[in-house]
Structure formats: C-alpha cells, structure tokens
Amino acid sequence: MTAPGAAADRRPNSGSPRPARGRLRRTGGGGKRSAGRFLASAFLVLTIAAADAESAARRIEGIVVSPGGTAIGTASVVLSGPGGEKAVPVDPDGRFAVTADTDATSAITVRAPGFFDRRVAVGGAASRLRVVLAPKPACAGHLIDRATHRPISGARVLLRGADGALLAEAETGAAGDFRFDGLDPGAVTLEVHAEGYASLRYAVELPAAGSDIVLSAARAIRLAGEVRNGGGRPVAGADVRAAPIAGGEPIDPASVVAGRTDDAGRFEIGPVPAGATLFVAARTGDHRIGFATVPATENPARIVVSETVPVAVCAEWKDSHQPVEALRIAARSANLVAERLTALRFLEAEGPAPSRCASLRLPEGRYHLVVSAEGSLPETIENVHVVSAAGSPELGPVRLERAQRLGLRVTDESGAPVAGAAVRLHARGWGSKVVARASSESDGTAVVAGVARGRYGLKVEAPGYRPLWLDAVDVPGPARTVRLRRGGSIDIRAFDAATGAPLTSFTVSVWPALLDPQSFDERTLALMRPRRSEDGSGHLRIDGLPPGDYLIRARSRGHRSFAGEVRVEDSTADQLTIELEPAECARGLVLDAETEEPVPGAVIAATESDEPAGPTQEPEVLATSGIDGRFEVCEASEGTRVEVSVSHPDYAPVVVTLLADRERTVLLGPGAALEGVLLSDEEHAVAGWRVEVSGPGWRRRTTTGDDGRFAFAHLPAGRVKMVLSDPLADPLADRETRYLTLEGG
C-alpha cells in the first residue's frame, strides 16, 4: 500500500533499480517529499503491552533470544532512566523482569557473549519485550594441501587484527577445519603455520562472503645455492634474501626469507613454497649486488654479484642559481628488478650530504632518481642508465623549485569556522591524483603546502556539509575563504523483517535519479560510493547530500535487496526504516570437469550490478565453494533465477544460472592463454604497468615485466575486456581499454 496522499505514478528512469523487495518506513525528518515511493510497513519490532496508566511504577518483563528464537541465558540486562542504572537478573531461559520506579521513558541495554549489544527504548507504560540479539560474525574454514586438496590437521591458525595484534588462536581438526566465533566486523588476517608447509597469510573482511574459507598451503622446502663474484670465486658473508613473486605483483614483506653465505659461498634459506617462483638477491659488505629469478625446487640456485656504481647528483635553486645545501637523492624503480631489490631493502634509499651534491651506490640498471632538499619540490631524473664500464656518472646541476603553499579559511554559511574539514588539491581534472592534503584547524584555517606553481582543482568536505568543488585555483595565490553549505542527510535503521533484529551488516548505495551512466568524474564516484554499516546497530547515516531525488539500494547478505527512491533537501535529515526480507538460497556444487573432484575455494560473484558501473567497480563476491565444492547464494526470492560467475585461478571462469531452492552442478576446466608485450611509441618495453583482463563477474590482473611482457592462463573463450594502466597515474584518465576475442584451448 502507499502512504496517505501519495502520488500513484513513478517517473520512468533508465537507471532505476529493480522493484523494491523489502519494506521501508519514513519515520521523520526532512522537508517535503513524495511518500508514495515507499511501501508502508506494519511490522512491529517490539510488542508493547499497556499496563495501568494510573500507576507511577510499572513492570518491565521480557525474553532475550537469538534470531532463530533460541533463548540466550547468558545475557545481561541494564535498565537506565532518570534514576540512574540498574542491573536486571536474567534467568537461564533468557527471561527477565524488573519494576521501574517512574513512568518516565527509560531504556534497557542487553548484552551477551558472541552477540551485538542492543539498546531498546521503553515507554511509560508496563512493557513486555522480546529482544532479538544479532550474532557477531564468525570466521571459519578449512586448510588443505595445495597439490592434493587433502585436509591438513594440527596446523596453528592465528587470527590477527588490522593492527597485527593477536586476537585468537586455533588448531585445525582432522578435517582441516578451524573456526573463530563472536568476532567484531572489520579487516582481519589469518596466519597459518603447519609442519612441512610454507606459512601463509590470508586477509578477510568480516563478515566474510560464504561460510567456509578454504586455505591451500604449499609444501615447504629450503632453497640452497651459492654466491660467486664475476671471476667465479665464492663470496663469503653475503646477505641473501628471497621472496615468492607472482605475475609482477609487489613482494609481500612477510614472505621474505634471509640468510648468509658460509666460507664456501654456500647458503640455505627457507622455508619457501615448493614450486613457487622466487626472486633471490645477494649483497656483499662492499655493496656488490646480484640477483636471479629461480623456481623453488631442490636444484641449487647460483647468484653472481657485480660491482655497484657510485652515482652523484648536484643541484641549485631554480630562482637564484645558488647551490642547494643538504641535498637528498633517492632511487626509485624504473623496472621490476629495481623495485624488488628495494622491497628486499638492498638499495640505499637516500644519500644525504651537507653540501650541494649527494651520492649513492647502485647496481647496473635503469633508475629514476628523485632529488630534493628542505623547502623544495622533488625533481625526478628519469631513466638513468647505470653502467660500471662507463664510470661514475655525475648528474646535474638539477634546478630545484621552491615549494608553494595555499592558505584557506573554511566556514559555514553564517561565517562560523568549520574545524576538521578535509582539503584536497588535485593536479588536473577530476579523478587525477591528489597532490596535497590538509585539514582545517579549530579556527577554520588550513594550509596546503609543498606544491608547484600552477592551476589546480580543489575539493573541501566536512561531515554534514555538501562537498565544495573549485575547478581552477591558482597556487600561489591570496588566502581565500571557502564557505560550505549544509547538505541533506538520510538516517537509516535496517532490520530483519522476520525477526526484528537489527541487521549486523548492510550496504547502502545512493546515486542521482537522473544520472547519465556514461558520465563519470570524481564527484560522481564520491557520491556513489557504497556506505556500509557493520557495527551490529543496524544504523547508518549518510550526510552532505546535495538536494534532489536519489535512487537508494540496501543489501544485506542472506536477504532480498531493497530498492526505491528518496528526496533529499538541504539541512534536513530524512529518517528511514528499512526491513529486508530473508532470501531463498540457490545452491551449487563445483567440480573439476576432468576428474569430477570437488573444487574448493572457487569464487561465486555477481555478473552485473544495479549501480551505474564506474571504472573501478569490482565484481561483488556472493560466496566461495567449501572443502566439498558446495556453495550457497542467498540473494533471491522463490523461483528467481540468479546469474553468477564461478572462477578459480586454476580454471577458466564460467557463467551459470542458479535457481532459488535448487542445486546446480558447475564443471570447471582449462581455458585459453593470453600473452603479449607492451611497447611505447618508441618501441621500448614498458615495465611495471598493470594489465587487467575481465568478463562478467570475474577479473584477473598481472604486471608487465622488465621486457614489457605479460601472460594469463585459464581464460574463458569469447569476448573479454583488457585494461592497460599505469598504477602510479590517474586511475580515470591514464588507461587504455581494448576488447579481445579469445579462442578456446
């Protein structure tokens, strides 16, 4: 039904989401808005029973249960009101009762181990409550052998927080299973140590997609080898370090293993994953360096070290031609080898000197040298070719430009200062890299420093205010006052429609109702960024929205999504209550097409999104296959078809259609290979660029090597999208997109 006085028609819009599959109530706030765009709700979260209104004292009783209706006898209840706080005993069957001394409005706070806290307001009359507590996320999975897929028992699994602190520890069971319950949402890392296997780390965002995280560990070996000089003689006491590499991706510092050579120049380091590709480097005390890329096998590796070359740079000020004191230089990678040597801490990062010149020692190769001094802008000397036969190059003089600054004062419309506003200066056009940041002080002032002369884009934003964008700001320039206007807000409360419990984790996306999906810039992407609530409160507030009509979509795993429209006006908060209906589950079984063995760890992702597709949009992961190859996707209503992609690094992705309340068998097999080389206009190899190949619901990435080459395996036959981009450049502009058609086999 529609709310009283609602308009019956809806404006057609090509970007409109699917019809609403949930309930939404507007519970207050806001200026004028058409209420006919939302379904009215009659669901009551709490059942309130009236008592004797004449009595000042009234009885509050209730029961604490889980979403499934099981009583929680370990709960604690605290009554708070004008008279203070009072602990209320809870029976083993989850029941509690208390007599309040006043008819004023009070509240109870309910807590239980492994569940999110919940606060419930209680009116002035006697009350009978059914309080549903939402469980906190769990992190569970299996550990298997990467080669055999057999479970690994007795392994230590450490759960670490985002700061690296140890949160919990478990041991895998006979089936390789492990589980952690009652966790707070957010980023965690699983760290696994199993005898005979290489240690591994796996990042998880809780709550995780799917109930079974499958981790595969590779057998561990120790890498043996020798280090020799250019004349073939063994080098004793050399520092040797190695790390696994994959497709040009950066080295994980946690994966680095190290050791030293003995008197015969031999070394043995580890453990390293058997079969992995390793980057191994050695450095002597006199700065000779050698490196090699080798497979992790029983065969010994041989590293030949060569002399490093001192590189000197001199500089002067651009405006006065006076020498620069305390010059600093740093080597940055111009190729993957230099980047990996830097990751292994084998390149001296800086060479400070109390004079106009500085120097550092580098092995042969190509480098970018970054030159700077106090109060200057960094100047980069690109593609410096260091060759020992050419002697020690002296570069310069480099002319350094003094850094400029821009002063601002951020106020609201009345002229009052706004503290804590985020100020960003963009190099060019929206979507370009941010070149400087600042934050306004208590008096509203902010200074953006360390930038070159020029014209920039400026963005200023603060909570509760509409973001301000200025297209052309000259630096240096006079101090300016920036006035922010208050925007509208959407205050959302989300519940499970079946149990009345707040949703422990849900995502809300909003975007302008009249948005052209083909038009994107930084402003549009910032506005469309999905907002997520995962603290268990079921509450989310979106501030600083410009006035207008918006499409809104709410999603929570295991529930049908909600889609509708909302009108936002300046300086108002529109309060919405969303109730999402539980969804039906479609089930699947992923098998190897040749052996018909289960494939654990396959990723099941949505093939399309209801949001307008931006250039950085990632496939939405719905589930992962468990140790038995099975998965569930709980996103649909009964009888609904859901199209998903199923992908695994060792197989070609496939797109399948799932039917709610049915099971689908998915067969994965090998696919096509794709190889290429990236060259510049001058036919030079382009190293270090990101290469991305994607299709409906899947994405593969790699990086070009020193020779500009890249390769992919196990790609599906048919049309795919390939994007080439510089990872250090503008994510929106500095990219090239191509479409390819691959043949099977």
VOGU-3710 file (C-alpha; in Angstrom, 3 decimals, decimal comma):
1> mtapgaaadr> 0,000/0,000/0,000  1,081/3,584/-0,454  1,157/6,170/2,273  -1,766/8,620/2,560  -1,639/11,365/-0,016  0,960/9,564/-2,101  1,187/10,001/-5,834  0,438/6,789/-7,712  2,770/7,338/-10,657  6,542/6,766/-10,811
11> rpnsgsprpa> 8,876/8,595/-13,129  10,460/6,279/-15,695  14,228/6,186/-15,487  16,623/4,011/-17,417  18,934/3,765/-14,416  16,230/2,680/-11,976  16,999/-0,375/-9,857  14,861/-3,483/-9,611  11,423/-3,177/-7,942  11,502/-2,996/-4,150
21> rgrlrrtggg> 11,852/-6,355/-2,421  11,657/-5,130/1,150  9,806/-2,675/3,309  10,701/0,875/4,164  9,148/3,351/6,543  9,824/7,060/6,644  9,900/7,801/10,364  10,575/11,508/10,446  12,730/14,457/9,452  13,043/16,055/6,092
31> gkrsagrfla> 11,285/18,595/4,053  8,529/17,943/1,557  8,790/14,570/-0,182  6,512/12,282/-2,127  5,750/9,418/0,238  4,231/7,244/-2,476  7,600/5,845/-3,488  7,832/3,578/-0,481  5,834/0,653/0,753  4,194/1,206/4,119
41> saflvltiaa> 5,266/-1,189/6,874  3,179/-2,774/9,578  5,971/-4,833/11,119  6,482/-4,226/14,849  9,983/-4,764/16,214  8,793/-4,837/19,822  5,466/-5,883/21,284  4,404/-3,361/23,885  1,642/-4,316/26,314  -0,084/-1,453/28,106
51> adaesaarri> -0,358/-1,585/31,911  -2,189/0,542/34,431  -1,626/4,100/33,227  -2,549/5,430/36,648  0,382/3,744/38,350  3,713/5,515/38,561  5,522/2,189/38,944  5,280/-0,325/36,168  6,615/-3,776/35,420  9,003/-4,423/32,536
61> egivvspggt> 9,476/-8,049/31,578  10,812/-9,833/28,544  12,930/-12,529/26,988  16,252/-12,383/25,142  16,525/-14,642/22,088  18,679/-15,240/19,025  17,300/-14,617/15,502  16,289/-18,287/15,420  14,234/-17,918/18,610  16,665/-19,713/20,956
71> aigtasvvls> 16,727/-18,214/24,452  20,028/-16,590/25,466  20,539/-17,354/29,168  23,990/-15,738/29,240  22,584/-12,275/28,504  22,857/-9,305/30,864  20,281/-6,523/31,076  20,765/-2,999/32,426  17,828/-0,624/32,961  18,671/3,073/32,628
81> gpggekavpv> 16,446/6,047/33,300  16,162/9,303/35,260  17,161/7,481/38,454  20,347/6,016/37,031  21,249/2,479/36,011  20,083/-0,807/37,491  21,299/-4,335/36,699  18,468/-6,762/35,962  18,978/-10,518/36,538  18,364/-12,845/33,599
91> dpdgrfavta> 17,129/-16,433/34,063  18,813/-19,384/32,273  15,842/-19,386/29,899  16,636/-15,781/28,885  13,735/-14,188/30,807  13,990/-11,043/32,918  11,637/-8,788/34,889  12,013/-5,523/36,758  9,758/-2,916/38,322  10,592/0,646/37,329
101> dtdatsaitv> 10,057/3,422/39,874  8,765/6,021/37,438  6,518/6,217/34,411  9,132/8,270/32,520  10,677/6,874/29,379  13,674/4,641/30,085  15,767/2,127/28,169  17,305/-1,286/28,569  20,685/-2,327/27,227  21,071/-6,028/26,505
111> rapgffdrrv> 24,437/-7,754/26,085  25,520/-11,360/25,576  28,823/-13,021/24,647  29,074/-13,540/20,897  26,214/-11,134/20,124  25,954/-7,445/19,314  24,675/-5,174/22,091  21,167/-3,812/21,705  19,525/-0,815/23,324  15,726/-0,701/23,464
121> avggaasrlr> 13,661/2,325/24,487  10,802/1,567/26,913  7,784/3,864/27,273  5,961/4,940/30,415  3,559/2,002/30,471  4,178/-1,569/31,564  6,052/-3,439/28,866  6,540/-6,985/27,648  9,548/-7,246/25,388  11,048/-9,805/23,048
131> vvlapkpaca> 14,610/-8,675/22,431  16,352/-10,321/19,494  20,157/-10,131/19,583  22,111/-10,448/16,362  25,153/-12,761/16,452  28,602/-11,386/15,750  30,425/-12,667/12,664  32,343/-15,917/12,623  35,465/-16,786/10,653  35,550/-20,471/9,725
141> ghlidrathr> 37,166/-22,587/7,072  39,405/-25,477/6,099  43,121/-25,866/5,405  44,096/-28,161/2,530  47,230/-29,275/0,702  47,585/-27,157/-2,431  48,642/-30,114/-4,601  46,444/-32,935/-3,291  43,485/-30,984/-1,821  43,692/-33,223/1,242
151> pisgarvllr> 42,961/-31,658/4,655  45,861/-30,591/6,881  45,270/-31,275/10,577  47,155/-29,944/13,588  48,091/-26,618/11,989  48,175/-23,404/14,038  45,801/-20,732/12,790  46,363/-17,256/14,228  43,731/-14,541/13,877  45,218/-11,034/13,835
161> gadgallaea> 43,518/-7,656/13,784  44,180/-4,830/11,354  46,989/-3,611/13,643  48,639/-7,044/13,725  47,581/-7,796/17,304  46,782/-11,441/18,047  43,029/-11,828/18,606  42,663/-15,604/18,851  44,378/-18,883/18,040  43,032/-22,260/16,922
171> etgaagdfrf> 44,245/-25,643/15,705  42,863/-27,348/12,635  40,918/-30,550/13,228  41,068/-33,896/11,467  39,164/-32,425/8,505  41,452/-29,374/8,393  38,667/-27,276/9,890  39,005/-24,197/12,096  36,544/-21,663/13,478  36,515/-18,365/15,382
181> dgldpgavtl> 33,187/-17,091/16,774  31,945/-13,810/18,212  34,219/-11,518/16,218  33,843/-7,820/15,557  33,305/-6,794/11,913  36,262/-5,415/10,002  39,566/-6,457/8,491  41,431/-9,431/9,981  44,286/-11,637/8,803  44,571/-15,411/9,108
191> evhaegyasl> 48,151/-16,562/9,657  48,716/-20,301/9,198  51,685/-22,410/10,313  51,739/-26,122/9,518  54,684/-28,503/9,871  56,187/-29,277/6,486  54,351/-26,419/4,759  55,199/-22,830/3,942  53,475/-20,313/6,185  50,683/-18,323/4,607
201> ryavelpaag> 48,668/-15,189/5,333  45,130/-14,514/4,140  43,215/-11,241/4,521  39,496/-11,442/5,363  36,871/-8,709/5,628  34,275/-9,748/8,214  31,557/-10,720/7,767  33,058/-12,897/5,038  31,356/-13,903/1,799  30,473/-17,558/2,303
211> sdivlsaara> 30,695/-19,607/5,481  33,770/-21,674/4,540  37,138/-20,063/3,793  39,366/-22,583/2,034  43,090/-22,009/2,510  45,606/-24,019/0,494  49,152/-24,461/1,787  52,124/-25,447/-0,346  54,751/-27,911/0,808  57,811/-26,126/2,161
221> irlagevrng> 61,361/-26,625/1,050  64,632/-24,882/1,796  66,376/-23,159/-1,084  70,064/-23,955/-1,408  72,589/-22,190/-3,602  75,846/-20,326/-3,861  77,052/-16,769/-4,383  80,075/-16,047/-6,569  81,766/-12,950/-7,932  82,305/-12,109/-11,589
231> ggrpvagadv> 85,512/-14,144/-11,620  83,749/-17,272/-10,387  85,190/-17,203/-6,861  82,872/-17,901/-3,869  81,743/-14,927/-1,794  81,627/-15,457/1,969  79,391/-13,470/4,328  76,989/-12,232/1,642  73,478/-11,310/2,738  70,969/-13,454/0,771
241> raapiaggep> 67,229/-12,775/0,645  64,382/-14,342/-1,329  60,637/-13,957/-1,727  57,900/-15,514/-3,881  56,721/-13,410/-6,819  53,544/-13,731/-8,862  52,973/-12,048/-12,194  54,847/-8,884/-11,343  52,847/-8,165/-8,188  54,717/-6,370/-5,353
251> idpasvvagr> 56,656/-8,520/-2,924  54,915/-9,237/0,382  57,420/-8,210/3,112  56,080/-11,006/5,355  57,156/-13,610/2,770  60,852/-12,624/2,687  63,348/-15,224/3,980  67,004/-14,438/4,614  70,373/-15,968/5,383  74,130/-15,559/4,856
261> tddagrfeig> 76,719/-17,430/2,830  79,361/-19,550/4,552  83,088/-19,505/3,834  82,488/-21,526/0,653  79,882/-19,049/-0,576  77,002/-21,501/0,017  73,630/-20,640/1,550  70,411/-22,361/2,559  67,324/-20,309/3,320  63,640/-21,037/3,876
271> pvpagatlfv> 61,048/-22,216/4,214  59,705/-21,288/0,788  56,636/-22,693/-1,028  57,577/-25,622/-3,265  57,048/-24,844/-6,934  56,792/-21,082/-6,430  58,790/-18,607/-8,500  61,348/-16,851/-6,295  63,270/-13,629/-6,659  66,637/-14,180/-4,968
281> aartgdhrig> 69,204/-11,455/-4,349  72,575/-11,232/-2,634  74,561/-8,237/-1,360  78,107/-8,124/-0,084  79,607/-5,843/2,513  81,275/-3,765/-0,214  77,913/-3,115/-1,939  78,197/-5,655/-4,743  74,751/-6,971/-5,681  73,433/-9,900/-7,708
291> fatvpatenp> 70,007/-11,396/-8,308  68,157/-14,152/-10,138  64,628/-15,454/-10,672  64,512/-19,184/-9,916  61,912/-21,914/-9,267  61,611/-23,228/-5,715  62,982/-26,723/-6,334  65,724/-28,954/-4,982  68,117/-27,649/-7,648  70,682/-25,182/-6,236
301> arivvsetvp> 70,469/-21,516/-7,223  73,512/-19,552/-8,328  73,839/-15,817/-7,753  76,642/-13,790/-9,336  77,337/-10,446/-7,673  78,776/-7,494/-9,560  80,219/-4,144/-8,606  77,897/-1,254/-7,805  78,457/2,164/-9,282  78,525/5,426/-7,279
311> vavcaewkds> 76,080/7,963/-8,714  76,481/11,646/-7,806  73,904/14,409/-8,230  74,381/18,162/-7,736  71,637/20,779/-7,564  70,928/24,512/-7,364  67,865/26,663/-6,754  65,930/27,469/-9,917  65,113/31,059/-8,906  68,565/32,145/-7,662
321> hqpvealria> 71,030/29,603/-9,116  72,511/29,312/-5,627  73,707/25,847/-4,528  71,291/23,726/-2,507  72,503/22,656/0,912  71,739/19,222/2,421  70,687/17,696/-0,869  68,879/14,348/-0,757  68,570/11,757/-3,504  66,597/8,532/-3,567
331> arsanlvaer> 66,494/5,732/-6,126  63,111/4,603/-7,362  62,482/1,599/-9,548  62,446/2,053/-13,298  61,919/-1,702/-13,679  60,723/-4,681/-11,689  64,229/-5,753/-10,698  64,966/-2,443/-9,009  61,534/-2,499/-7,348  62,165/-5,980/-5,969
341> ltalrfleae> 65,647/-5,081/-4,760  64,130/-2,108/-2,978  61,495/-4,373/-1,391  64,311/-6,608/-0,123  65,974/-3,478/1,360  69,041/-3,903/-0,817  69,070/-0,398/-2,286  70,107/2,568/-0,212  67,034/4,761/-0,189  68,748/8,103/0,411
351> gpapsrcasl> 72,169/9,666/0,326  72,090/12,866/2,453  75,067/15,169/2,383  75,777/18,570/3,926  76,659/20,077/0,544  75,202/20,848/-2,860  75,892/17,275/-4,018  74,912/13,807/-2,811  75,680/10,289/-3,979  74,652/6,675/-3,526
361> rlpegryhlv> 75,782/3,327/-4,927  73,596/1,365/-7,350  73,984/-1,876/-9,270  73,859/-1,737/-13,044  70,414/-0,987/-14,436  67,912/1,777/-15,077  66,590/4,010/-12,301  64,511/7,079/-11,587  66,440/9,374/-9,230  64,377/11,684/-7,031
371> vsaegslpet> 66,273/14,804/-5,940  65,030/17,070/-3,139  66,022/19,441/-0,358  64,346/21,179/2,549  61,647/23,504/1,194  61,879/22,228/-2,377  59,702/20,260/-4,706  61,136/16,868/-5,649  62,651/16,676/-9,108  62,856/13,331/-10,892
381> ienvhvvsaa> 65,648/12,359/-13,270  64,102/9,579/-15,295  65,742/6,525/-16,839  69,256/6,960/-15,536  71,290/4,123/-17,072  73,957/2,967/-14,625  76,787/1,041/-16,309  80,002/0,138/-14,473  82,127/0,379/-17,637  81,065/3,996/-18,080
391> gspelgpvrl> 82,389/5,001/-14,675  80,640/7,077/-12,024  78,108/9,399/-13,640  77,707/12,902/-12,244  74,293/14,353/-12,933  73,256/17,959/-12,820  73,138/20,558/-11,836  69,471/19,857/-11,172  67,445/23,035/-10,731  65,031/22,685/-7,810
401> eraqrlglrv> 61,863/24,732/-7,493  60,788/26,067/-4,123  57,569/24,572/-2,797  54,475/26,812/-2,780  51,523/26,979/-0,401  47,862/27,957/-0,402  46,031/29,369/2,624  42,314/28,779/3,238  39,683/29,536/5,856  36,739/27,156/5,895
411> tdesgapvag> 33,423/28,471/7,266  29,737/27,618/7,162  27,123/29,853/5,543  26,956/32,068/8,640  30,717/32,636/8,669  31,410/30,354/11,659  34,632/28,336/11,309  34,402/24,673/10,333  37,050/22,538/12,040  38,276/19,224/10,670
421> aavrlhargw> 37,347/19,887/7,050  39,330/17,773/4,576  41,079/19,835/1,888  42,459/18,147/-1,243  44,328/19,702/-4,136  44,160/17,814/-7,463  46,825/18,027/-10,140  44,400/18,365/-13,028  40,788/17,467/-13,833  38,612/15,405/-11,544
431> gskvvarass> 39,872/11,925/-10,918  43,526/12,948/-11,130  45,969/12,245/-8,338  45,769/14,246/-5,135  48,974/16,264/-4,876  48,431/17,769/-1,401  46,120/17,409/1,583  45,315/19,475/4,646  42,762/19,669/7,445  41,217/22,823/8,875
441> esdgtavvag> 42,064/23,841/12,441  39,629/24,915/15,161  39,546/28,441/13,696  38,784/27,035/10,224  42,220/27,794/8,772  44,090/25,297/6,609  47,381/25,481/4,727  48,062/23,284/1,693  51,845/23,185/1,291  54,510/21,540/-0,815
451> vargryglkv> 53,090/22,066/-4,312  54,414/23,605/-7,513  53,181/26,766/-9,150  50,148/26,116/-11,282  46,394/25,770/-11,514  44,647/23,009/-9,584  41,283/21,565/-8,708  40,254/21,987/-5,057  37,869/19,854/-3,019  36,739/20,707/0,517
461> eapgyrplwl> 34,405/18,466/2,511  33,279/18,105/6,107  30,697/15,865/7,828  27,184/17,281/7,458  28,149/19,651/4,635  27,914/19,403/0,880  31,334/18,887/-0,755  32,664/22,028/-2,420  34,492/21,731/-5,750  36,519/24,549/-7,289
471> davdvpgpar> 37,737/23,917/-10,826  40,551/26,487/-11,146  42,632/27,528/-8,135  45,988/29,256/-8,728  48,962/28,471/-6,473  50,498/30,593/-5,102  47,583/32,916/-4,580  45,910/35,081/-1,948  44,320/33,405/1,070  40,680/32,677/0,365
481> tvrlrrggsi> 37,572/31,913/2,374  35,652/28,784/1,460  32,018/28,622/2,566  30,385/25,233/2,953  26,644/24,693/2,705  24,886/22,148/4,836  23,564/19,221/2,857  20,740/16,846/3,392  21,019/13,555/5,265  19,479/10,112/5,152
491> dirafdaatg> 19,316/8,427/8,560  18,696/4,710/8,079  17,646/1,974/10,513  17,720/-1,518/8,989  16,100/-4,643/10,434  15,495/-8,272/9,556  11,804/-8,344/8,636  11,343/-11,865/10,007  12,960/-11,480/13,440  13,027/-7,742/14,060
501> apltsftvsv> 16,741/-7,900/14,863  18,937/-5,059/13,588  20,970/-6,059/10,531  24,519/-6,708/11,666  25,979/-5,708/8,308  24,381/-3,999/5,346  25,368/-1,758/2,462  23,509/1,249/1,090  24,188/2,857/-2,283  22,672/6,129/-3,424
511> wpalldpqsf> 23,000/7,870/-6,749  21,150/10,683/-8,505  17,902/9,541/-10,117  18,756/11,405/-13,333  22,394/10,293/-13,565  23,766/9,577/-17,016  25,586/6,223/-16,520  28,066/7,167/-19,271  29,223/10,300/-17,438  31,678/9,793/-14,600
521> dertlalmrp> 34,069/12,025/-12,747  35,492/12,213/-9,231  32,394/13,996/-7,933  30,039/11,322/-9,221  32,172/8,470/-7,914  32,461/10,060/-4,461  28,705/10,447/-4,278  28,027/6,887/-5,452  30,498/5,244/-3,069  28,647/2,452/-1,220
531> rrsedgsghl> 28,307/3,064/2,507  28,475/0,108/4,869  27,195/-0,414/8,403  28,776/-3,341/10,196  28,768/-2,476/13,901  25,651/-4,523/14,609  23,489/-1,497/15,423  21,547/-1,600/12,157  22,150/2,148/11,837  23,732/4,143/9,009
541> ridglppgdy> 23,707/7,876/8,343  24,645/9,423/5,010  25,449/13,140/5,271  26,268/16,000/2,934  23,978/15,092/0,029  23,024/17,848/-2,410  19,247/18,329/-2,660  17,444/16,225/-5,229  15,901/12,850/-5,974  18,030/9,778/-5,362
551> lirarsrghr> 17,787/6,101/-6,078  18,606/4,084/-2,963  19,507/0,420/-2,691  20,077/-1,554/0,509  21,636/-5,008/0,601  22,495/-7,490/3,323  23,813/-10,983/2,810  21,068/-13,570/3,125  18,303/-11,031/2,439  16,447/-9,778/-0,578
561> sfagevrved> 17,691/-6,373/-1,589  15,592/-3,218/-1,303  15,406/-0,556/-3,990  13,464/2,693/-4,035  13,706/6,468/-4,298  14,129/9,240/-1,787  14,063/13,012/-1,996  16,758/14,901/-0,096  16,579/18,561/0,903  19,206/20,847/2,424
571> stadqltiel> 19,729/20,914/6,194  17,227/18,125/6,844  17,595/14,518/7,954  15,219/12,065/6,370  14,778/9,115/8,742  14,060/5,799/7,070  13,404/2,347/8,476  14,202/-0,496/6,109  13,108/-4,073/6,723  14,720/-6,673/4,486
581> epaecarglv> 13,015/-9,996/3,892  15,080/-13,209/4,199  16,050/-14,576/0,799  15,807/-18,035/-0,665  19,086/-19,851/-1,250  20,343/-21,232/-4,543  22,908/-23,994/-4,098  25,739/-25,253/-6,244  28,477/-27,852/-6,469  31,772/-27,012/-8,218
591> ldaeteepvp> 33,640/-29,965/-9,764  36,750/-30,457/-11,884  35,393/-31,249/-15,362  38,022/-33,948/-15,965  38,313/-35,696/-12,577  34,873/-34,770/-11,172  36,622/-33,999/-7,878  35,292/-31,063/-5,780  36,956/-27,692/-6,388  37,300/-25,802/-3,081
601> gaviaatesd> 37,885/-22,049/-2,975  36,034/-21,149/-6,175  34,656/-17,606/-6,128  30,992/-17,064/-6,951  30,344/-13,448/-7,971  27,517/-11,381/-9,398  27,735/-10,870/-13,151  26,104/-7,457/-13,028  25,286/-4,673/-10,587  22,283/-2,450/-10,111
611> epagptqepe> 24,561/0,538/-9,553  25,881/2,518/-12,517  29,213/0,931/-13,430  32,233/3,072/-12,612  35,744/2,397/-13,944  36,977/0,904/-10,652  33,963/-1,266/-9,884  34,879/-4,729/-8,587  32,765/-7,871/-9,041  30,585/-8,477/-5,994
621> vlatsgidgr> 31,573/-11,741/-4,304  28,491/-13,671/-3,189  30,064/-16,904/-1,889  33,043/-19,247/-2,105  32,917/-23,002/-2,531  33,766/-25,013/0,574  36,014/-28,010/1,117  33,362/-30,197/-0,539  32,965/-27,820/-3,501  29,498/-26,708/-2,368
631> fevceasegt> 28,227/-23,136/-2,012  25,050/-21,175/-1,291  23,906/-17,883/-2,771  21,104/-16,432/-0,676  20,089/-13,394/-2,691  16,803/-14,275/-4,411  13,094/-14,781/-3,897  11,457/-18,145/-4,576  11,606/-19,153/-8,227  14,021/-16,353/-9,136
641> rvevsvshpd> 16,934/-17,007/-11,457  20,330/-15,593/-10,470  23,195/-15,314/-12,978  26,653/-15,693/-11,421  30,217/-16,317/-12,493  32,274/-19,130/-10,977  36,047/-18,618/-11,100  39,197/-20,224/-9,702  42,850/-19,396/-10,510  43,460/-22,916/-11,873
651> yapvvvtlla> 40,413/-22,954/-14,173  38,635/-20,812/-16,727  35,685/-18,802/-15,318  32,180/-19,835/-16,354  28,825/-18,050/-16,147  25,881/-20,118/-14,898  22,273/-19,518/-13,921  21,131/-20,600/-10,463  17,539/-21,211/-9,454  16,387/-20,475/-5,896
661> drertvllgp> 15,861/-23,599/-3,791  17,681/-25,775/-6,369  21,227/-27,139/-6,682  23,357/-26,632/-9,790  26,500/-28,595/-10,675  29,239/-26,403/-12,170  32,095/-28,003/-14,117  35,394/-26,098/-14,382  38,120/-26,853/-16,902  41,184/-25,305/-18,559
671> gaalegvlls> 40,778/-22,311/-20,820  42,601/-20,051/-23,229  46,001/-18,444/-22,742  46,792/-14,803/-23,470  50,311/-13,432/-23,918  51,509/-10,036/-25,050  54,120/-7,331/-24,846  53,577/-3,641/-24,061  55,733/-1,202/-26,030  55,978/2,580/-26,033
681> deehavagwr> 55,610/4,719/-29,146  59,386/4,484/-29,483  59,158/0,656/-29,419  60,716/0,461/-25,940  59,442/-2,125/-23,461  57,091/-0,629/-20,838  57,720/-2,282/-17,461  55,562/-2,181/-14,346  52,219/-1,393/-15,982  49,087/-3,120/-14,695
691> vevsgpgwrr> 47,279/-5,396/-17,144  43,723/-6,377/-16,271  41,516/-8,865/-18,110  37,873/-9,181/-17,070  34,490/-10,546/-18,003  31,090/-10,847/-16,342  31,767/-11,312/-12,623  35,497/-12,111/-12,851  38,784/-10,243/-13,104  42,461/-11,251/-13,490
701> rtttgddgrf> 45,465/-8,949/-13,018  49,166/-9,038/-13,671  52,028/-6,582/-14,277  54,325/-6,205/-17,271  57,850/-7,496/-16,730  61,175/-5,824/-17,478  60,751/-6,753/-21,139  57,161/-5,435/-21,213  55,720/-8,938/-21,446  52,620/-10,229/-19,673
711> afahlpagrv> 50,747/-13,545/-19,698  47,447/-15,013/-18,493  46,291/-18,624/-18,325  42,862/-20,226/-17,878  40,770/-17,541/-19,540  37,308/-18,294/-20,972  36,773/-18,386/-24,711  34,891/-15,425/-26,140  34,955/-11,677/-25,725  36,972/-10,215/-22,819
721> kmvlsdplad> 37,903/-6,718/-21,746  41,557/-5,752/-21,289  42,633/-2,569/-19,481  46,227/-1,294/-19,501  47,092/1,315/-16,866  49,989/2,962/-15,086  49,494/2,131/-11,371  51,127/5,434/-10,369  48,965/7,638/-12,592  45,405/8,946/-12,828
731> pladretryl> 43,027/5,971/-12,365  40,391/7,542/-14,591  42,385/9,060/-17,440  45,708/7,203/-17,784  44,275/3,923/-19,008  43,699/2,199/-22,307  40,826/-0,232/-22,856  40,645/-2,914/-25,533  38,255/-5,765/-26,283  39,594/-9,122/-27,406
741> tlegg> 38,022/-12,347/-28,619  39,751/-15,470/-27,300  39,550/-18,942/-28,753  39,221/-21,985/-26,519  42,059/-24,425/-25,889
//
